[in-house]
Amino acid sequence: MADLRIFLHLAAAFYFYYSIYGFAGIEFPPDMLPFGVKFGGMWKYLTIWNAVLQAIYFTVALINDLIGTNEISPRTKPISRKLKDYLFATFVFPGAMLVAITFWVIMTIDRELMLPKALDPIFPNWLNHALHTNIVLFVLLEVCTSFRQYPSRKDGLTGILSFGVCYLAWLHVIRHYGGVWVYGVLEVLNLPMRIAFFAAILGLSVGLYLFGELFNNAIWIRELWTLRSATKKSK
């Protein structure tokens, strides 16, 4: 399992760094809105924020494999292990699921609101799936191969909601200074519907965090019982 974890973390880190590099190399037509808007660059997109978080996480996980510990109940947790557990629970799992779900749901309804057909010649299919599909595969493999202890609900939900509010604020900064909504779906919604949409996204983020916690605890239920027993004995 240790060798499998190292391979997964190394492969995933390379995969996401390469995907970010691939996206950065795309030159969008300046007259194609909002893709051609210079303000914000590639950092306009939640997809890129998520890909960077995935790359950082799998790098931290690899470092933890090499110099940290993956033990169920270590005497002392190195900073790499604490950071690894928190990043995955709070940002990586819910972020990957949120990006995949929202992207493909909107694409199914009307792809022109998310990834217009006009971009097909310059936006390769492999990159689309790397950023919007395969992220789910990697986080599911990670849940099944690496034990982690979730943070308290307060710390976890505070983290994911703070991240969500920051990105929503960034969308409005781009709208103000760049003159466009980053996502076409926001252009077709009036103000009340836009507020409801943002509230639904934040609600979905919370739901995905809770689902991730439930899924993780179901996979590692024996290990969690062992950890709780060891904690009670040490008190």
N, C-alpha and C positions, 0 to 999 in steps of 0.2 A: 504493500500500500504506500510506503514511503517513496519508493521509486516512481510509482504511478502519480503521486501528488507532485513530485518535482517535475516530471514530464508535462503534466497538465498545466502547471503554473508557468513553466518556461514557454510552452507552446502558446498559451493564451496571451501572455504578455507580449510576445513577438507579434501575434495575430492582431492585437488591438493597436500596437504602435504602428504596424505596417498599414492598417486600415486608416488611421489618422493621417499618416503620410500620404496615402493614396487620395484621401479627400482634399488635403491641403494642395495637392497638385492640380486639381480641377480648375479650369478657368471658365467661369460662368459668363454667358453673354451679358454685357452691361445693360441691355435693354430688357432683360428678362427679370421681372420683379417677383419676389424679393431677392432672388438668388444673386443678381448682378449688383445689388447695393453694397458699396464698400464698407459702410459703417458697421462695425461689429465683426466683419470678416466671417470666418467659419465659426466663430464663437457665438453667432446668432442662434445656433441650433442646439436644442437639448440633446440631440443625437450625439454631437461632438462632446458636450459636457459628460454625457454618459460613457462614451468610448474612452475618454481620458481617465475617468474614475475607474473603469474596468482595468485599464492598463496599469494605473497606479496600484490598484488592489492586488493584481496578480504578481506585480513586482514585489510588493511587501510580503505576499504569501511565499514567494520563492526565497526571499531573504530569511523569512521565518523558518522555512524548511532547512536552510543551510546553517544558520547560527542561532535560531530560536528553538522553540519546542512545539510539538503538536500533541503532547501528552494530555490525557483527560484532566488530570488534577496535579499539575506541577506545583512544587513548593513555592516557587516564585514565577510569575508570568513576565517574560521579557516584553519590552515595549512593542516589539514587532508582533507578538501574539495579541496583545491588547488592541493594537491598531488594526490588525487583520480582522479580528472578530467584529470590531465596531464598524469598520468600513463596509464589510459584507452585509451585515444585518441592516444597517441604516441607509446605505446608499446603493450598493452594488446589486443586491437582489431586487429590491423594489424598483430601482432605476431601470434595470434591464427589462423587467416585465412591463413597466409602464411604457417605455419607448416602443417595444414590440407590439403591445396591445393597441395603443393609440394610433401608431403608424398604420398597421394593417387594417384596423377597423375603418379609419378614414379613407384609406386607399380603396377598400372594398366599396364604400359608399360613392366616392367620387375621387379618383386618383389625381385629377387636375388640381384639387385643393391641397395635395400633399407633394406629389412628385409628377409633374406634368410629363406627358409623352414626349414633348419637345426636348427633354433632357436625356432621353434614352441614348443618343449618340455620344454624349460626353460623360454620362454617369453610368459606369459599368455595373452590370447585374451582380457580379461577385461582391462589389462594394456595398450595394444596396442590402444584400443578404448578410454581409459581414456586420453591418451596423444595425440592422433591424430584425434579423431572424436568428442568426447563430449566437447572438448574445444570450439568448434563453438557454440554448444547449450548454454553453459554458457554465452558466450559474447553476443549472441543474446538476451537472457533473460535479461541480464544486461542493454543493450541498451533500452529495452522496459519498464523497471521498475525503472530506475534511470535517472533523468534529469542531464545533464552536459553541461557545456559551453566549447567548444573546444578552445584550445590555438590559437594564431595567426599561420597562415600557416608557417611563418618563423621558429617559435619556434618548432612547431610540426614536420615539415619535417627535421629540423636540428637534432632533437632527434632521429627519426627513421633511418635516414641515418647514423648518428654517430654510432648507435647501430649495424647497418648492416656492416659497415666498420670494426668495432672492431671484430665482429665475423669472418668475412672473413680473417682478419689478424691472428686470433687465429687458424683458419684452416691451415694456412701456417706454423705457429709455430709448430703445431702437425705434419704436414708433414715433417718438417725439423728434429725435435727431436724424433718423434715417428716412422718415416719412412713409414707412411701410410696416404692416404687420408681418412678422416672420413667417407665419403659416396662413395659407390662403383661407382656411376655414374661419379665421378670425375676421377676415374682410367681409364675409357674408352674414355675420351675426350682428344684431343690434346690441346696444349696451346691456340691457337686462339679460339677454341670452349669453352675452360674453361673460358677464359676471357668474351666471349659472354654470357656464362651461368651465371657468377657472375653479369654481367651488367643487365641481364634479371631479376635476383632475386631482385636486388636493385630497378629496375624499377617497379616490381610487388609490392614491399613493399610500394613505393610511391603511386601507384594506390590504394592499399588497405587502406592506410591512408585516401586518398581523398574519397574513397567509404564510409569508416566509418563515416567521417564528414557529407557527404551527407545523409546517412541513419539516423544518429542521428538527424540531423536538420529536416528531413522529419517527424520523429516520434514526435518530440517535437516542431513543428513549432509554435503552439499557445503560448507555454511557452516562446519561444525565442522572439516572438513579444512583449509579456508582459514585458520581461526583457529589450528589446530595448526601449520601451515606458517609462519605469521607469527610465532608464539611461538618456534619453533625458530630462525628467522633472526635474531630479536632477541637471542638468547642468545650 
